[in-house]
Amino acid sequence: MVEALVIIAWRNDVGAYMLDSIPSDIEIDEQNLMNLYNLHRFRDTQANFQFITTQDFRIASFYSGGYNSPYVGKPNYAVAAILAPGEKPDDYEKPLRKICNNLLIRLEDAEFDMYFHDMYKLLRDNKFDEIKIDRKKGAGPKPKEIETTTSISEKIKKTEEKDLFDDLLATVSDEEVPDDLKFDEEAFRKSVKENADPFGSNASTSGSQNAIGTAESAPADPFAGASPVDKIKQVEKKTPKLMSPKVKISTSKLVNDLKKLEERMPNKPSSEDPEKIIKYLERKVNVFEKMLSLVSKIAGQLQNKERELDQKNELISKLLLLLS
């Protein structure tokens, strides 16, 4: 049985977050959302199924795929089911894939809420055969065969340490920057020409009319008479300080940290004593969770670095325009 159905989205400024859920009052820890999302994107950005077990929930999730990969419905979302105790996550891969497609192609529909509830009821009542995939609205191209990973431990264990840093870089580089965060150079140039030019190249001296027809003077050029070097210095002063990641990331540091965690991996007990086996598995899961947490933090630092580079590029564009 399914206790909740959740749509997970991504934004560069906040990371993974819950876009919608049934019931609406369900709460999932932000770190668990990030862990799940990063697990989906751990190796590549194609559509894939994963599940995690947290202190409060067992969550089965289907990721729709990245912008540059074959995707299901709409890129860069995940649809997750919170399962009741005793449920097998693998049983939900196929229905979640269909529901992922059907929900994402209807996100902007007026009747989305009603359809969302219908999908939840079918999943909750185990009526998987009644869930039909809908491609009539032009869903994304059919993804390649989907690789199913049955546990976090298998995912991390199968990945070589030397590949982890490159995977994280790929995670960040694949993310499409939203339109409202992109620097529009053409619009910037137009704005400079239409308004008082802060660089002094087009500042008007003849006066203009305000909204009620009263003559008023054009704003004074703050850089009038300044040399190009002085103009650049003034622009730098007016530009907000760039963000810097709290921790410098290096391949060697990442590998060393993971090696230290690997060294702490407990050895499997030789006896078949159930109590000892349970303790062994608990310790092993604890190590894997720490490894995944480390990877999630590094991914967040890389995303901060990406935003810093965006700000630098914007400053460079302004300076180039000033000197042109």
N, C-alpha and C positions, 0 to 999 in steps of 0.2 A: 504493500500500500504506500502511496505517496502522501506525505504530510504537507508539502508546499511545492509550488512551481515558481521559478524565479528567472527573470531575464537580466543578464549581466551585460553591462556596456563598459566602454572605455573612453576616458578623456585624458589628454596629455597632462592637464593641470591637477587632476585628482586621482588618476589611475583607474582601477576597476571599481565599479559601483553598481548597486542594484537599481535598475531602471524601473522595474515593476515586479509585483509578486502577488501570489494568491496563497494564503491569506495576506492581506496588505500589511499586517502588523508583524510579519516575520522579520527577524533580525539575524544577520550573519556578520560576524566579526570582520572588520576591514582587512585584517591581515590574512584571514582565511580566504577572502575574496581574491586578494592579490596572489596568494599561493596557488589557488585553483587556476586563475587566469594565466599565470606564468608557467604553470605545468602544461597547460594547453599549448603554449608557444615555445616550449622548452627546446624542441628539436627543429621544428619548422613551423610554418604558418598555414599549413593546409588544414582543412576541416578534420577534427578528430574528437574522440570520446575519451573522457577520463573520469576518475572518481577519487575522492579523498574522504578520510574519516577524521573528524575533529572531536573535540571534547564533548560537543553538544549534538553534532549531526553526522550522518553519512550522506554525502552529496554526490550524485551522478550528474555529469554535465557534458553537453555537446557544444563544441566551439565551431562557429560557422566558417572560419577560415579568414585569412588576411586579405588585404587589398590587392596584393600582387600574386595571389594564388586562386585556384578554382575554389569558389565559396558556395555556401548553402544559404539561399534567401537573401542575406545582406551581410557584407563583410564586417568582421571585428566585433561580433557579439557572441554570447554563450547563453544557452538555455539550460537551466539546472533543476533537478528534482531532489528535494530533501526526502530521504527514504525513511520509512519506519524500521525499527529494529528487526533484524532477521531477513530483510529484503536483499536480493542479490543484485548489485549494481549492473552487472553485465546484461541482465534481462531488459534493461531500459535503454540500451544503446540505439536500437532501431526505432522505437517509438519517439525517442528524444530527437533523433535526426529529422524525422518527419515533422514533429512539432516545431523544431527550430526553424525549418524552412517556412512552414505555414504561418508562424507568428511574425517572423521578420518581414515577410512580404506584405504584411497587413499592419505594420506599426503605425502608419499614418491614416488608416481607415477610421471612419466615424464609428463603426461598430466593432472596433478592436476589442474593447473590454468584454463584450458578450462572447466573442470568439475565443478570447483568452480563457474565460471560465469554462467554455465547452471543452477545450483541449485539456484543461485541468481535470474535469470530471471524468473524461475518457481514460486519462492516465491513472487517476486515483482508483477507478473501478476496474483497472486491468483490462479494459476493452481495447487492447492494442490493435486488433484486426479492424476496428472501425476507424482507425486513424489513417487517412489516405493523404499521400503527399500531393500538394497542389502546386503546379508550375504555370498555371494559366496567366499569372501576373508577371511573368518574365523573371523568374528567379535566376540566380547566377548559374554559370555553367556547371554541369555535373562534376563533382569532385572525383579525384582518383580513388582507388580502393583505400578505405580508411583503416589505419593501423590502430588497433585497440590495445591499450596498455592497462593491465589489470590492477596495478598498484603503484604507489609512489616509489616504493622500494625498488621495484623492477626498473622503473624509469631512470632512477638515479644510478643504480648499479650497472645498467647496460651502457651508460654514457661514460666515455673516457674523459679523464680530467682535463686533458689538453684541449678538448673541444668546447668546454663550458663557456670560456670567455667569448669565443667567436659566436656561440649561440646567443649570448646575451646581447652582443652588438647587433646581431641580426634582428633580435626582438625589437630593439629601438629603431633601427634604420627602416624597418618595414612599416612603421606606424605613419600613416598619412596625416600631415599637419592640417587641422581644420582651416577652412577658408578664412574665418575671421581672425586667425592668428598669423596668416601669411602676410608678408610685406608686399604691398602692391605698388611697384615702382612707378607705373604709368599714372595711377591715381595720385601718388605723391607729387609727381612733376606737375600735374594739372592743378593740384591744390596750391602749389607754390606760385603758379602763374596767375591764378584767379584771385588770390589773396595777397596781402602785403608780403613780399618775399623776405623771410627772416634772414636771408643771406645777402640782401642788398641789391640783387640783380634786377628786380622788377618793381621795387617799391614806388607807389604812386605819390606824386607831389601836388596834384591838381585838386584834391578833395573829392568827396563822393557824397551820395545821398543815402540817408538812413531810411528805415522802414516807413517813417511818417513824412518824408520829403525834406527834412532839415539837413542843410549842408554840414558836413563834418570833415575833419582832416583825416587823412590816411595815417595809420599808426607809424610812429617814427621807427626808422630802421635801427635796430639795436646794434648792428654790426657796421654801420656806416663809417667809412674811412679806415676800417681795420684791415690789416694785411691778411692774406690767406692763412698764415700760421696762427695769427691771433684769433681768426674766425674758428679754426679747428679747435683751439683750446676752449673757446666759449661754448662750442657745441658739446664738447666732452663734459664740460661742467654741468650743462643742462640735461645731459643724458643720465637716466637712472643707473645706479651701480649694477653691474652684472652679477647674476647669481653664480655662486661657486659651490660645487659639491663639497659636503662636509669631509669626505674621505677621498683621498686619491686612490684610484683604482689601477692596479697593475696586474698583469697576467701572473707574475711570480707570486704575488701576495695571495691572489685567489687560489692558485693551485696549492700553496702551502697551507692555507686555512682548511681546504678540503682534505688534504692529506692528514692533517691533525685530527679531523673528525673521523677519517677512515681508520686511523690508528686506534680510535676509541671504540670501534665496532666490536661488540662482544662476540665471544666464540660460542658456537652451538654446544650445548651440554651433551656429554656422551651418553648419559642415561636417558631413559624415556619417561622420567618422572614428570607428570603434567605440570606440577607447580614450578619446577625449574624451567621447563619449556616456555611457560607463560611469562615468567620473569625475563627470560632471554629475549622473547619477542617484544616485550614492552621496552626493554633497553634499546633494542635495534630500531624500533619505530621512533624512539626519542632522538636517536642520532640522525635518522633520516629527516625528521622534522626540522632539526637544527640546520642541516645542510640545505634544505629547501628554503628556510628562512633567510639564510645567508645569500642565496641566489636572488631572492626577492628584493632584499635590501640593495644589492648591487645593481639590479635592474632599475630600481628607483633612482639611484645615483646617476646612472647613465641617462635616464630621461631628463634629470636636472641639467646634465651636461648638454643635452640636445637643445634645451631651451636657452641655455647660455649662448650656444653657437648661433641660434636664431637671432638673438639680440645683437650679437657682434656683427652679423651679416647686415642687419638693419642699419647699424651705425656706419658701417663701411659704405652702404649705398647712399646714405645721406652725405657723407664726406666726399664721395665721388661726384655727386650732383653739385656740391658746393664748388668743387675745383673744375668742373666742366665749363 
